[in-house]
Amino acid sequence: MVSSPHEAMHRIFQEYPGLFSRVSEVLGIDIPPPTSATVLPNDLTENSPVERRVDTLLRIETQDDGPFLLAVEAQGKKDPRKTTSWPYYVSYLHNRYGALPVLLLVVCQDHTTAQWAATPITIGLPQWPTLTLNPLVAGPHNMPVITNVAEARKDLALATLAAITHADNPDVDAILKTLSAALRDTPETLADPIVELTAQGLGNRPAAQQWRNLVAVDTSFYTSFMSEEIRDEGRAEGRAQGQAQGQAEGQAKGQAGSLLLILEARGIALTDELRQKITSCADSHLLNQWLQRAATATTAEEVFTGQ
C-alpha cells in the first residue's frame, strides 16, 4: 500500500506545479521560471502485461527554453527495481511526447535513500555507455531548513516540501512551528492544502502529533478535514475532562464523524453495515488507521482492509 508520505512528496507538485522553479533554484539548477505547468497522465503502460506509472508528471512551459517534462518520483527507501524502471520512464516519455526534454526529480526523506537515488544509472558497456541517467534529487541533504516565519510565508509550497523532506530532522519541531505560524494569516483556501499535505507527509512519525497540536492552536479557524477532526477531538476531551472513559469515547466519536465526512467528500459509498461499523467503533487507534487510509482510498474496501 502506498504510504501517506509517499503521496505527499509528489502530490505537492500537482497542487503547486510552479514549485519546481523554486526547488531547482535550491538544488542549483539553472532552469528559466515557468510560464505555465500542466499535470499530465502518469500512466506509462504500453500494450504489454507490464504496467508502469510515474508518481507525478508535469509539462512545464518556460519563456526562454521552451517546454520540458518533469517526472516526479517519491522514494521512501532503496529499490533496485528503479535502476530499470527510471531509464524506461525517461526514454518512454521522450518518445511519447515528441522528443521533449525530460527531467527526473526524486524526492526523499532520508540521507541514505537520497544518496542512492542520486547515483547515475548507466546502460551499456563499461567502456562505452549507451545511456546514462542522472536523477535530480531533493531531500534532507539539500532542501532548506526553514525556521523563519517571513521566509516560510514568502513561499508556502517550498516551506511545506522542506518540512516533509526534513520529517526526521531533530529540529523538525522548530520547522513545523515556523510553518504553522506562517499559516495564521493565510486565506483558508491556501492554508487547507498545506495543512493536509504536511500531515500526510509526516505519516506516522512522532512529528505528526506535533503538527496536529500546532494546527489545533494556530489554525483554529480553518475547516479542513484535519482541522475539523482536531477540533472535534478537543471538544470531546473538554467535555470529558477527568473522565478517562468518557474522553476515549468522545475522541472515537469525533474520529468516526470525521471519517464519515471524508468518505462522503471523496464519493465513497458505504453500506448500512459499514456505517454502523464506523459509528460503533470505540478503538481510537483503529479509527485513526481508517482515517489515514481514507485520505487516498478510492473504495471502501481499501479503507477497511488496507488493500
BAFI-3210 file (N, C-alpha, C; in Angstrom, 3 decimals, decimal comma, padded with zeros to 6 digits):
// residues 307
n [1|2|3|4|5|6|7|8|9|10|11|12|13|14|15|16|17|18|19|20|21|22|23|24|25|26|27|28|29|30|31|32|33|34|35|36|37|38|39|40|41|42|43|44|45|46|47|48|49|50|51|52|53|54|55|56|57|58|59|60|61|62|63|64|65|66|67|68|69|70|71|72|73|74|75|76|77|78|79|80|81|82|83|84|85|86|87|88|89|90|91|92|93|94|95|96|97|98|99|100|101|102|103|104|105|106|107|108|109|110|111|112|113|114|115|116|117|118|119|120|121|122|123|124|125|126|127|128|129|130|131|132|133|134|135|136|137|138|139|140|141|142|143|144|145|146|147|148|149|150|151|152|153|154|155|156|157|158|159|160|161|162|163|164|165|166|167|168|169|170|171|172|173|174|175|176|177|178|179|180|181|182|183|184|185|186|187|188|189|190|191|192|193|194|195|196|197|198|199|200|201|202|203|204|205|206|207|208|209|210|211|212|213|214|215|216|217|218|219|220|221|222|223|224|225|226|227|228|229|230|231|232|233|234|235|236|237|238|239|240|241|242|243|244|245|246|247|248|249|250|251|252|253|254|255|256|257|258|259|260|261|262|263|264|265|266|267|268|269|270|271|272|273|274|275|276|277|278|279|280|281|282|283|284|285|286|287|288|289|290|291|292|293|294|295|296|297|298|299|300|301|302|303|304|305|306|307]
n.u [000,842|000,534|002,232|001,323|003,338|004,722|002,780|002,428|004,935|005,133|002,638|002,445|003,626|001,724|-000,331|000,920|002,247|004,161|006,078|008,428|010,137|011,218|012,379|014,337|016,079|016,994|018,370|020,395|020,147|019,980|017,200|014,811|012,187|008,891|006,258|003,852|002,274|001,312|-000,560|000,012|-001,167|-000,194|000,236|002,293|002,062|002,517|001,297|001,389|001,900|003,065|002,679|003,349|003,869|004,623|005,059|004,197|003,554|004,461|003,992|005,978|006,099|008,382|009,593|011,986|013,451|011,585|009,208|009,328|009,362|008,545|009,166|008,180|009,258|008,495|010,457|010,818|012,645|015,592|015,407|016,065|014,777|014,247|016,422|016,017|013,405|013,335|015,097|013,535|011,142|012,027|012,994|010,674|008,893|010,250|010,016|007,225|006,215|007,101|009,932|010,436|012,423|013,267|013,078|014,010|012,935|013,650|012,255|013,117|013,192|015,240|018,795|020,307|018,716|018,471|021,130|021,566|019,612|020,629|022,713|024,206|022,640|023,719|023,555|024,738|027,991|030,874|033,101|031,894|029,287|025,871|023,615|023,130|021,605|020,864|019,464|017,738|017,850|015,925|016,066|016,657|019,310|019,740|017,535|016,137|016,314|013,771|013,192|012,333|009,683|008,819|010,214|009,098|006,421|006,699|006,999|005,015|004,568|007,134|008,131|006,521|007,220|009,886|009,547|008,386|010,424|012,264|011,284|012,378|014,281|016,130|015,432|012,808|010,555|010,864|010,815|008,193|006,719|007,351|006,207|003,519|003,002|003,333|001,038|-001,005|-002,215|-003,029|-005,185|-007,963|-008,426|-005,913|-004,432|-005,548|-004,850|-002,096|-001,998|-003,099|-001,360|001,072|000,494|000,021|002,531|004,138|003,313|003,304|005,090|006,538|006,492|004,130|002,038|002,857|002,439|-000,351|-001,096|-000,127|-001,661|-004,154|-003,993|-002,894|-004,305|-007,044|-009,314|-009,647|-011,203|-010,527|-010,444|-008,675|-008,361|-010,999|-011,365|-009,499|-010,543|-013,005|-012,100|-010,878|-013,059|-014,458|-012,650|-012,594|-015,200|-015,177|-013,275|-011,215|-012,556|-011,674|-012,693|-014,882|-013,580|-012,122|-014,228|-015,407|-013,394|-013,209|-015,728|-015,567|-013,561|-014,863|-016,939|-015,444|-014,316|-016,577|-017,313|-015,096|-015,192|-017,638|-017,112|-015,213|-016,703|-017,144|-019,063|-021,044|-022,217|-025,066|-024,202|-021,406|-021,395|-022,508|-020,478|-018,457|-019,552|-019,983|-017,524|-015,066|-012,396|-009,773|-007,243|-007,642|-009,609|-008,110|-006,316|-008,104|-008,866|-006,467|-006,119|-008,378|-007,764|-006,505|-007,811|-009,909|-012,009|-014,343|-013,384|-010,593|-010,225|-011,029|-009,722|-007,172|-006,133]
n.v [-001,196|002,203|004,727|007,517|009,626|009,135|009,816|012,556|013,657|013,739|014,614|017,261|018,669|018,484|019,951|022,417|023,328|025,214|025,027|023,617|025,384|026,914|024,881|023,954|026,121|025,974|023,571|024,250|024,278|025,707|026,735|028,283|030,419|029,036|029,590|028,400|025,378|022,028|019,316|016,029|012,796|010,037|007,465|005,130|002,859|000,420|-001,521|-004,160|-006,746|-005,446|-002,910|000,472|003,299|006,633|008,704|011,488|013,568|016,333|018,866|021,468|024,816|027,190|030,508|031,117|028,728|026,988|024,179|021,445|018,110|017,134|014,586|013,303|011,428|009,911|008,643|006,310|004,483|002,518|000,941|-001,523|-002,077|000,306|001,005|-000,008|000,776|003,623|004,606|003,591|005,061|007,674|007,342|006,419|008,566|010,578|009,641|009,415|012,028|013,555|013,955|015,781|017,459|015,647|015,597|014,007|014,050|013,097|012,690|012,535|011,379|010,735|010,609|008,389|007,112|009,252|009,615|007,192|007,396|009,457|008,388|007,940|006,155|003,765|002,446|000,001|-000,873|-001,058|000,287|001,839|003,535|003,404|004,816|007,188|007,952|010,678|011,316|014,065|015,024|015,716|016,290|015,735|016,441|018,605|020,314|023,356|024,232|025,660|028,040|030,537|032,683|034,672|033,955|031,433|032,152|033,574|031,673|029,261|026,723|025,709|025,765|023,841|021,471|021,383|020,956|018,410|016,836|017,038|015,516|013,718|015,178|016,335|018,896|019,206|020,044|022,820|023,560|022,873|024,482|026,967|026,825|026,480|028,890|030,628|030,191|031,432|033,907|033,291|032,895|030,655|028,919|028,635|027,727|025,286|023,068|023,011|022,340|019,738|018,356|018,498|017,034|014,572|014,068|013,722|011,338|008,524|009,384|010,656|013,434|013,978|014,141|016,409|018,291|018,151|019,186|021,791|022,754|022,697|024,828|027,076|027,285|027,468|028,412|027,229|024,975|022,498|018,888|017,726|019,805|020,089|017,568|017,628|019,687|018,565|016,447|017,893|019,242|017,048|016,016|018,108|018,110|015,716|015,883|014,663|012,344|009,435|007,303|008,462|010,423|008,911|007,773|010,061|011,027|008,948|009,134|011,631|011,094|009,136|010,649|012,430|010,624|009,698|012,082|012,516|010,254|010,684|013,099|012,226|010,648|007,950|005,182|003,834|000,946|000,213|-001,474|-001,010|001,686|001,503|000,051|001,934|004,021|002,688|001,928|001,947|002,014|004,012|003,952|002,190|003,598|005,818|004,633|003,981|006,554|007,606|005,919|006,603|009,021|008,597|006,514|004,826|003,143|001,592|-000,815|-000,538|001,172|-000,261|-002,703|-002,196|-002,854]
n.w [000,000|-000,833|000,949|003,114|003,341|000,932|-000,991|-000,442|-001,034|-003,803|-004,683|-003,940|-005,957|-007,904|-006,787|-006,574|-009,197|-010,017|-008,096|-008,658|-009,894|-007,816|-006,313|-008,072|-008,036|-005,401|-005,598|-007,255|-010,049|-013,190|-014,431|-016,460|-015,160|-014,942|-017,313|-017,427|-016,219|-016,654|-015,491|-016,429|-017,706|-015,693|-016,470|-017,841|-019,286|-021,796|-024,628|-023,260|-020,761|-018,611|-016,281|-015,854|-013,899|-013,393|-010,524|-010,420|-013,207|-015,071|-017,535|-018,229|-019,084|-020,346|-020,819|-022,124|-022,730|-023,758|-023,620|-021,173|-019,790|-016,520|-014,439|-011,432|-008,746|-005,713|-003,183|-000,731|000,213|-000,617|-003,781|-005,852|-008,250|-009,481|-010,990|-013,462|-014,117|-013,981|-016,127|-018,196|-017,901|-018,595|-021,247|-022,522|-022,146|-023,516|-026,099|-026,410|-026,132|-028,302|-028,393|-026,343|-023,866|-020,914|-017,433|-014,495|-011,241|-007,994|-004,861|-001,495|001,971|003,667|004,223|003,315|001,352|-000,420|-001,254|-002,557|-004,602|-006,132|-007,516|-010,660|-013,335|-015,470|-018,726|-020,861|-022,207|-020,053|-021,139|-023,013|-022,467|-023,308|-022,498|-019,983|-016,986|-014,979|-012,156|-010,620|-007,311|-004,455|-001,050|002,519|002,555|000,919|000,813|002,133|005,634|007,070|009,335|009,744|009,971|008,163|005,872|005,371|004,920|002,601|000,588|000,655|-000,442|-001,005|001,598|002,745|001,336|002,152|004,903|004,846|003,695|005,706|007,753|009,566|010,811|013,640|014,404|013,653|015,056|015,392|012,723|011,977|013,719|012,675|010,100|010,773|012,124|010,000|008,589|009,885|009,125|006,620|003,823|004,003|001,809|000,728|002,869|003,774|001,931|002,478|005,204|005,118|003,316|004,689|007,019|005,837|004,713|006,964|007,948|010,067|011,921|015,023|014,842|013,568|015,441|016,775|014,757|014,525|017,007|016,781|014,644|015,816|017,558|016,153|013,752|014,182|012,952|010,535|008,149|007,176|006,720|008,557|010,439|011,382|012,499|014,557|016,132|016,845|018,387|020,411|021,598|022,517|024,350|026,167|027,212|028,480|030,417|032,974|033,094|032,132|030,584|029,339|027,879|026,009|024,588|023,545|021,867|020,024|018,892|017,665|015,758|014,259|013,172|011,577|009,785|008,396|007,115|005,420|003,748|002,541|001,185|-000,650|-002,246|-001,709|-001,399|001,270|002,896|005,031|006,993|007,095|007,815|010,370|011,530|011,665|013,297|015,664|016,535|019,037|019,205|019,161|017,923|015,765|014,349|013,633|011,838|009,777|009,041|007,984|005,770|004,332|003,217|000,786|-000,414|-002,820|-002,750|-000,469|000,479|000,424|002,562|004,869|004,791|004,025|001,590]
ca.u [000,000|001,304|002,182|000,953|004,484|004,998|001,813|002,647|006,193|004,983|001,374|002,621|003,957|000,466|-001,069|001,663|003,176|005,264|007,036|009,708|011,002|011,965|013,192|015,522|016,998|017,609|019,273|021,474|019,937|019,550|016,047|014,003|010,900|007,833|005,123|002,688|002,566|000,127|-000,455|-000,228|-001,442|001,021|000,249|003,323|001,905|002,409|000,454|002,099|001,392|003,730|002,112|004,344|003,324|005,437|004,207|003,591|004,136|004,069|004,576|006,279|006,446|009,263|009,617|013,262|013,928|010,508|008,636|010,004|008,573|009,085|008,671|008,497|009,161|008,695|011,183|010,957|013,776|016,279|014,627|016,874|013,975|014,233|017,531|015,484|012,164|013,555|015,511|012,391|010,247|012,595|013,025|009,297|008,330|010,943|009,449|005,776|005,897|007,773|011,318|010,572|013,389|012,667|013,859|013,516|013,171|013,353|012,113|013,398|013,108|016,410|020,056|020,754|017,933|018,809|022,443|021,371|018,828|021,428|023,743|023,879|022,290|024,366|023,169|025,699|029,252|031,685|033,991|031,118|027,895|024,895|022,698|023,373|020,529|021,282|018,293|017,865|017,321|015,615|015,931|017,139|020,688|019,859|016,382|016,419|015,653|013,131|012,726|011,990|008,277|008,696|010,706|008,094|005,222|007,029|006,821|004,442|004,727|008,510|008,258|005,847|008,087|011,059|009,136|008,166|011,714|013,001|010,404|013,180|015,287|015,959|014,841|011,533|009,585|011,031|010,391|006,733|006,216|007,505|005,196|002,215|002,881|003,209|-000,323|-002,011|-002,941|-003,182|-006,571|-008,276|-008,293|-004,496|-003,880|-006,061|-003,997|-000,812|-002,233|-003,314|-000,157|002,084|000,092|000,229|003,964|004,749|002,943|003,118|006,220|006,156|006,248|002,755|001,233|003,268|001,748|-001,764|-001,229|000,079|-002,827|-005,261|-003,823|-002,583|-005,212|-008,323|-010,436|-009,700|-012,260|-010,060|-010,812|-007,794|-008,673|-012,279|-011,158|-008,794|-011,455|-013,963|-011,413|-010,652|-014,321|-014,777|-011,758|-013,004|-016,430|-014,940|-012,063|-011,242|-013,246|-010,859|-013,515|-015,673|-012,664|-011,834|-015,435|-015,601|-012,396|-013,607|-016,905|-015,096|-012,852|-015,859|-017,611|-014,519|-014,173|-017,790|-017,246|-014,076|-015,690|-018,699|-016,497|-014,479|-017,649|-017,036|-020,348|-020,990|-023,420|-025,519|-023,357|-020,133|-021,661|-022,665|-019,147|-017,709|-020,132|-019,945|-016,138|-014,523|-010,939|-009,231|-006,118|-008,211|-010,258|-007,057|-005,843|-009,102|-008,797|-005,290|-006,376|-009,439|-007,207|-006,082|-008,574|-010,934|-013,120|-014,494|-012,537|-009,242|-010,221|-011,210|-008,834|-005,813|-005,673]
ca.v [000,000|003,438|005,440|008,928|010,460|008,943|010,612|013,985|014,115|014,064|015,317|018,693|019,264|018,589|021,064|023,653|022,998|026,162|024,769|023,118|026,521|027,267|023,726|023,915|027,139|025,420|022,491|024,797|024,003|026,930|026,498|029,512|030,345|028,544|030,456|027,583|023,971|021,202|017,948|015,066|011,444|009,391|006,079|004,900|001,475|000,116|-002,683|-005,324|-007,056|-004,669|-001,586|001,374|004,623|007,595|009,259|012,717|014,012|017,690|019,556|022,817|025,755|028,293|031,533|031,164|027,432|026,154|023,223|020,195|017,225|016,892|013,361|013,346|010,152|009,932|007,415|006,163|003,611|001,990|-000,030|-001,889|-002,104|001,627|001,136|-000,344|001,498|005,051|004,839|003,312|006,223|008,808|007,009|006,338|009,915|011,292|009,165|009,668|013,455|014,252|014,293|016,853|017,161|015,013|015,728|013,144|014,552|012,114|013,348|011,556|011,874|010,347|010,811|007,165|006,940|010,340|009,325|006,097|007,859|010,381|007,658|007,810|004,819|003,616|001,294|-000,207|-001,479|-000,185|001,124|002,723|003,589|003,821|005,798|007,466|008,731|011,423|011,864|015,219|014,538|016,675|015,558|016,456|016,859|019,857|021,201|024,296|024,136|026,975|028,348|031,956|032,763|035,503|033,161|030,404|032,796|034,035|030,563|028,211|025,409|025,269|025,515|022,568|020,401|021,342|020,314|016,985|016,165|017,066|014,905|013,025|016,108|016,603|020,224|019,261|020,803|024,234|023,712|022,818|025,685|028,066|026,673|026,726|030,336|031,294|029,975|032,087|034,947|032,838|032,527|029,243|028,140|028,368|027,044|023,927|022,055|022,949|021,589|018,333|017,772|018,354|015,896|013,366|013,868|013,288|009,939|008,058|009,812|011,437|014,821|014,122|014,616|017,802|019,095|018,197|020,106|023,149|023,125|022,922|026,139|028,175|027,368|027,045|028,891|026,511|023,968|021,287|017,670|017,537|020,819|019,740|016,385|018,040|020,453|017,611|015,730|018,826|019,457|015,814|015,912|019,109|017,676|014,513|016,081|013,991|011,059|008,768|006,527|009,401|011,080|007,976|007,645|011,310|011,080|007,987|009,678|012,689|010,449|008,480|011,695|012,928|009,582|009,726|013,273|012,316|009,271|011,329|014,093|011,511|009,907|006,519|004,730|002,957|000,188|000,467|-002,270|-000,320|002,915|001,078|-000,367|003,150|004,769|001,901|001,604|002,720|001,860|005,226|003,587|001,627|004,705|006,644|003,904|004,151|007,945|007,762|005,236|007,302|010,190|008,247|005,361|005,045|002,249|001,301|-001,967|-000,061|001,819|-001,177|-003,861|-001,742|-003,410]
ca.w [000,000|-000,904|002,213|003,061|002,957|-000,495|-001,751|-000,231|-001,625|-005,227|-004,919|-003,737|-007,248|-008,617|-006,182|-006,823|-010,290|-010,086|-007,011|-009,150|-010,213|-006,599|-005,938|-008,940|-007,530|-004,195|-005,995|-008,063|-011,459|-013,872|-015,293|-016,510|-014,452|-015,827|-017,645|-017,105|-015,960|-016,848|-014,992|-017,499|-017,213|-015,191|-016,923|-018,847|-019,704|-023,218|-024,894|-022,749|-019,419|-017,577|-016,045|-015,267|-013,614|-012,669|-009,466|-010,939|-014,469|-015,423|-018,688|-017,768|-020,152|-019,966|-021,856|-022,842|-023,205|-024,244|-022,671|-020,836|-018,938|-015,184|-013,821|-010,002|-008,052|-004,267|-002,869|000,713|000,547|-001,790|-004,541|-007,021|-009,474|-010,106|-011,945|-014,780|-014,419|-014,222|-017,514|-019,061|-017,841|-019,336|-022,672|-023,000|-022,202|-024,589|-027,358|-026,466|-026,202|-029,396|-028,071|-025,354|-022,800|-019,739|-016,205|-013,419|-009,892|-006,954|-003,560|-000,428|003,345|004,462|003,511|002,656|000,124|-001,335|-001,826|-003,507|-005,752|-006,942|-008,256|-012,091|-013,828|-016,775|-019,527|-021,937|-021,819|-019,206|-021,933|-023,888|-022,010|-024,319|-021,894|-018,568|-016,372|-013,783|-011,466|-009,745|-006,035|-003,388|000,213|003,698|002,368|000,160|000,979|003,225|006,933|007,163|010,698|009,754|009,573|006,959|004,752|005,093|004,367|001,248|-000,347|001,493|-001,074|-000,755|003,037|003,019|000,846|003,025|006,160|004,577|003,487|006,979|008,750|010,581|011,322|015,075|014,568|012,934|015,840|015,047|011,333|011,945|014,383|011,726|009,047|011,373|012,365|008,703|008,077|010,732|008,399|005,241|003,495|004,224|000,578|000,535|004,036|003,941|001,286|003,175|006,437|004,796|002,719|005,737|007,844|005,035|004,548|008,219|008,144|011,453|012,745|016,204|014,459|013,092|016,559|016,985|013,753|014,899|018,131|016,277|013,842|016,738|018,192|015,231|012,605|014,742|012,153|009,262|008,076|006,509|007,433|009,698|011,440|011,974|013,326|015,772|016,983|017,407|019,461|021,507|022,298|023,233|025,510|027,141|027,879|029,285|031,211|034,265|032,971|031,116|029,671|028,544|026,947|024,927|023,770|022,811|020,797|018,994|018,215|016,763|014,655|013,416|012,406|010,557|008,770|007,562|006,275|004,391|002,788|001,760|000,301|-001,697|-003,062|-001,429|-000,874|002,429|003,235|006,398|007,886|007,275|008,577|011,761|011,975|011,978|014,420|016,902|016,886|020,153|019,154|018,560|017,048|014,534|013,630|013,045|010,662|008,723|008,590|007,116|004,506|003,612|002,523|-000,572|-000,896|-003,844|-002,444|000,952|000,790|000,715|003,880|005,987|004,716|003,739|000,334]
c.u [000,880|001,133|001,783|002,141|004,811|004,075|002,109|003,875|006,084|003,703|001,503|002,974|002,719|-000,335|-000,422|002,694|004,358|006,320|008,395|010,654|011,850|012,860|014,458|016,545|017,744|018,657|020,380|021,373|019,352|018,443|015,198|012,703|009,799|006,789|003,813|003,143|001,262|000,375|-000,852|-000,560|-000,144|001,136|001,250|003,248|001,817|001,489|001,196|001,584|001,984|003,101|003,139|003,704|004,360|004,517|003,469|004,319|003,570|004,723|004,742|006,727|007,370|009,345|010,871|013,637|012,827|010,045|009,578|009,080|009,286|008,401|009,129|008,249|009,418|009,301|011,431|012,128|014,437|015,412|015,398|016,092|013,980|015,373|017,116|014,251|012,411|014,090|014,370|011,451|010,757|012,582|011,621|008,694|008,960|010,359|007,977|005,448|006,786|009,153|011,453|011,650|012,667|013,611|013,223|013,932|012,738|013,346|012,224|013,287|014,265|017,655|020,491|020,028|018,285|020,150|022,352|020,663|019,649|022,516|023,353|023,612|022,816|023,916|024,155|026,938|030,057|032,555|033,227|029,641|026,974|023,991|023,073|022,278|021,043|020,056|018,663|017,172|017,109|015,382|016,491|018,569|020,806|018,638|016,605|015,678|015,083|012,559|012,454|010,582|008,102|009,146|009,690|006,863|005,459|006,798|006,329|004,623|006,124|008,708|007,613|006,691|009,320|010,725|008,963|009,497|012,547|012,172|011,167|014,287|015,069|015,303|013,474|010,479|009,650|010,560|008,871|006,111|006,279|006,427|003,806|001,983|002,685|001,796|-001,383|-002,847|-003,157|-004,638|-006,789|-008,065|-006,844|-003,926|-004,308|-005,207|-002,644|-000,936|-002,324|-002,055|000,935|001,766|000,342|001,715|004,657|004,392|002,685|004,267|005,727|005,831|004,819|001,850|001,575|002,536|000,264|-001,988|-001,085|-001,125|-004,008|-005,209|-003,742|-003,572|-006,621|-009,516|-010,534|-010,744|-011,822|-010,461|-009,977|-008,132|-009,982|-012,139|-010,508|-009,722|-012,514|-013,347|-011,234|-011,919|-014,704|-013,929|-012,159|-014,229|-016,174|-013,707|-012,231|-011,952|-012,595|-011,716|-014,329|-014,816|-012,380|-013,034|-015,663|-014,635|-012,783|-014,802|-016,508|-014,382|-013,834|-016,592|-016,734|-014,371|-015,380|-017,778|-016,259|-014,582|-016,789|-018,111|-015,770|-015,385|-017,584|-018,318|-020,148|-022,311|-023,827|-024,661|-022,026|-020,311|-021,808|-021,323|-018,325|-018,232|-020,070|-018,517|-015,634|-013,002|-010,337|-008,100|-006,625|-008,880|-009,226|-006,465|-006,806|-009,066|-007,619|-005,508|-007,403|-008,917|-006,841|-006,901|-009,574|-012,141|-013,167|-013,602|-011,123|-009,150|-010,209|-010,325|-007,399|-005,272|-005,550]
c.v [001,250|004,227|006,897|009,828|010,348|009,818|012,101|014,493|014,394|014,837|016,826|019,395|019,338|019,776|022,406|023,401|023,947|025,945|024,353|024,246|026,905|026,118|023,674|024,960|026,609|024,367|022,955|024,493|025,244|026,604|027,763|029,340|029,891|029,623|029,732|026,161|023,190|019,805|016,994|013,696|010,746|007,933|005,916|003,482|001,377|-001,093|-003,966|-005,590|-006,172|-003,280|-000,723|002,746|005,452|008,257|010,517|013,120|015,374|018,126|021,010|023,667|026,837|029,265|031,456|029,823|026,517|025,142|022,071|019,388|017,032|015,654|013,355|011,972|010,360|008,599|007,325|005,299|003,163|000,927|-000,378|-001,900|-000,769|001,804|000,730|000,487|002,979|005,336|004,580|004,513|007,337|008,539|007,000|007,731|010,731|010,903|009,561|011,134|014,204|014,760|015,515|016,481|016,612|015,162|014,859|013,737|013,490|012,826|012,293|012,229|011,427|010,408|009,571|006,950|008,013|010,090|008,215|006,580|008,748|009,679|007,522|006,350|004,700|002,332|001,181|-000,912|-000,527|000,768|002,067|002,713|004,092|004,924|005,960|008,385|009,378|012,031|013,108|014,852|015,693|015,889|016,362|016,972|018,202|020,769|022,105|023,939|025,517|027,166|029,827|032,105|033,565|034,733|032,086|031,001|033,251|032,944|029,347|026,825|024,861|024,951|024,183|021,401|020,267|020,647|018,808|016,248|016,142|016,439|014,204|013,896|016,337|017,959|020,337|020,041|022,289|024,506|023,760|024,026|026,886|028,000|026,968|028,214|031,094|031,174|030,786|033,108|034,578|032,488|031,024|028,395|027,798|027,521|025,583|022,877|021,898|022,111|020,103|017,670|017,550|017,162|014,587|013,039|013,371|011,843|009,594|008,460|010,583|012,884|015,046|014,647|016,053|018,718|019,227|019,190|021,557|023,635|023,451|024,312|027,258|028,332|026,971|027,460|028,174|025,399|022,726|020,080|017,498|018,532|020,501|018,548|016,766|018,798|019,551|016,861|016,632|019,063|018,226|015,679|016,898|018,674|016,522|014,642|015,443|012,655|010,300|008,006|007,437|010,111|010,188|007,837|008,900|011,438|010,152|008,504|010,771|012,118|009,792|009,503|012,234|011,923|009,569|010,928|013,091|011,355|009,870|012,310|013,421|010,633|008,401|006,059|003,755|002,213|000,556|-000,285|-001,587|000,970|002,603|000,682|000,839|003,798|004,014|001,572|002,530|002,654|003,051|004,927|003,041|002,712|005,591|005,975|004,082|005,574|008,158|007,094|005,985|008,482|009,877|007,112|005,766|004,141|002,019|000,142|-001,531|000,559|000,783|-002,406|-003,469|-002,288|-002,322]
c.w [000,000|000,380|002,018|002,720|001,480|-001,331|-001,632|-000,962|-003,117|-005,509|-004,751|-005,038|-008,143|-008,104|-006,512|-007,924|-010,399|-009,025|-007,546|-009,500|-009,003|-006,141|-006,781|-008,512|-006,309|-004,560|-006,928|-009,544|-012,123|-014,876|-015,290|-015,746|-015,407|-016,112|-017,406|-016,850|-016,037|-016,300|-016,117|-016,906|-016,813|-015,617|-018,065|-019,407|-021,236|-023,393|-024,537|-021,344|-018,323|-017,477|-015,340|-015,073|-012,873|-011,647|-009,921|-012,208|-014,837|-016,724|-018,257|-018,946|-019,589|-021,137|-022,714|-023,476|-023,717|-023,213|-022,337|-019,936|-017,610|-014,610|-012,365|-009,393|-006,564|-003,852|-001,374|001,141|-000,749|-002,464|-005,811|-008,326|-010,205|-011,113|-013,354|-015,121|-014,701|-015,630|-018,507|-019,089|-018,755|-020,837|-023,264|-023,152|-023,326|-025,940|-027,494|-026,700|-027,197|-029,069|-027,170|-024,338|-021,566|-018,553|-015,133|-012,077|-008,892|-005,611|-002,467|000,935|004,228|003,584|002,734|001,330|-000,888|-002,018|-002,865|-004,778|-006,679|-007,752|-009,727|-012,465|-015,259|-017,450|-020,686|-021,430|-020,950|-020,013|-022,873|-023,450|-023,131|-023,787|-020,431|-018,043|-015,087|-013,105|-010,665|-008,443|-005,069|-002,108|001,364|003,545|001,651|000,229|002,195|004,508|007,219|008,562|010,868|009,190|008,292|005,727|004,371|004,435|002,931|000,218|000,446|000,894|-000,825|000,725|003,415|002,556|001,725|004,350|005,973|004,433|004,766|008,102|009,866|011,161|012,818|015,349|013,915|013,713|015,496|013,623|011,252|012,637|013,451|010,649|009,593|011,612|011,059|008,136|008,812|009,975|006,939|004,972|003,575|002,975|000,269|001,666|004,137|003,223|001,963|004,445|006,142|004,242|003,771|006,630|007,112|004,919|005,803|008,559|009,595|012,370|013,970|015,875|013,986|014,209|016,905|016,011|014,081|016,038|017,674|015,472|014,743|017,354|017,168|014,094|013,020|013,897|010,813|009,314|007,319|007,347|008,686|010,808|012,145|012,906|014,643|016,707|017,606|018,579|020,674|022,305|023,115|024,492|026,593|027,916|028,832|030,165|032,588|034,232|031,818|030,107|028,760|027,508|025,753|023,994|022,936|021,644|019,659|018,212|017,232|015,546|013,687|012,560|011,293|009,424|007,837|006,624|005,132|003,321|001,916|000,750|-000,865|-002,544|-002,875|-000,734|000,290|002,577|004,667|007,403|008,154|008,074|010,064|012,355|012,401|013,253|015,741|017,354|017,995|020,209|018,422|017,586|015,710|013,696|012,952|011,802|009,500|008,157|007,644|005,770|003,671|002,816|001,083|-001,173|-001,975|-003,636|-000,935|001,370|001,150|002,106|004,996|005,953|004,464|002,445|-000,727]
res [m|v|s|s|p|h|e|a|m|h|r|i|f|q|e|y|p|g|l|f|s|r|v|s|e|v|l|g|i|d|i|p|p|p|t|s|a|t|v|l|p|n|d|l|t|e|n|s|p|v|e|r|r|v|d|t|l|l|r|i|e|t|q|d|d|g|p|f|l|l|a|v|e|a|q|g|k|k|d|p|r|k|t|t|s|w|p|y|y|v|s|y|l|h|n|r|y|g|a|l|p|v|l|l|l|v|v|c|q|d|h|t|t|a|q|w|a|a|t|p|i|t|i|g|l|p|q|w|p|t|l|t|l|n|p|l|v|a|g|p|h|n|m|p|v|i|t|n|v|a|e|a|r|k|d|l|a|l|a|t|l|a|a|i|t|h|a|d|n|p|d|v|d|a|i|l|k|t|l|s|a|a|l|r|d|t|p|e|t|l|a|d|p|i|v|e|l|t|a|q|g|l|g|n|r|p|a|a|q|q|w|r|n|l|v|a|v|d|t|s|f|y|t|s|f|m|s|e|e|i|r|d|e|g|r|a|e|g|r|a|q|g|q|a|q|g|q|a|e|g|q|a|k|g|q|a|g|s|l|l|l|i|l|e|a|r|g|i|a|l|t|d|e|l|r|q|k|i|t|s|c|a|d|s|h|l|l|n|q|w|l|q|r|a|a|t|a|t|t|a|e|e|v|f|t|g|q]
***
